[in-house]
Amino acid sequence: MNIKISKEEFDYIIKLECERHVVGSRLYGSNSEKSDTDILIIYKSFHGGSDLYYPNFHQFQYDDIENNVQYIFTSYEQFYRNMFSGDSTINVDVILFSSGGVSDMVYSDKLNMCRTYNIIKSYIGFARRDLKMIKRGKNKLFHIERGLYCARKLISGELPMLCDFNNFGNMDIDDLRRLEVELRGECNFLLDSGDLTLFPKRYILGSFINSLEEK
């Protein structure tokens, strides 16, 4: 859940910006001319230190209606906590498809970070939710296929690629439903067998620290 903030609060928090990433349809390449721009801002903690004592990990949201931009604000601790718990696939998308900042790591580190039970189940879970919403007349075929594709690639030990998104949204609904059930079963099996774990198998300290450990 995002907590909406005022213009005054936006003006304050934007000064704490550390990095920004375009997310949503403009990241996926599925946007139209009228699509808004979704921007994830990672900011420095208000306290200048840890966020561990914040009462919750909900992210802040500011809607810049005049410029058709939606800002989502998250601290680093919020970013990773929401990502690893499976609460947000947007944060995973930043790691997988964006560049610089939190996503600045080699292929093997990204795979270690994102190939977890919680993250894969979150992609499947959001796809399952959207499949149910189709019954109420909401067409989300692109997002369903995208989520299931990301889950399938990670299960297979590969990173999903943005270029593969170009033709998404044309799969038959019944085929998507069957794929969702198949992937959910496979994900649960891999957890039970120990091939998947809830969190990354190898802790990532960053390239600088890793280089020191290797000396």
Salt bridges, closest charged atoms under 4 A:
ASP11 OD1 - LYS7 NZ 2.82
GLU17 OE1 - ARG20 NH2 2.90
GLU19 OE1 - HIS21 NE2 2.68
ASP63 OD2 - LYS4 NZ 3.13
ASP93 OD2 - ARG146 NH1 3.54
ASP109 OD1 - ARG202 NH2 2.90
ASP130 OD1 - ARG129 NH2 3.08
GLU158 OE1 - LYS153 NZ 3.22
ASP174 OD1 - ARG177 NH1 3.43
ASP175 OD1 - ARG178 NH2 2.29
GLU180 OE2 - ARG184 NE 2.69
ASP195 OD2 - ARG115 NH2 2.70
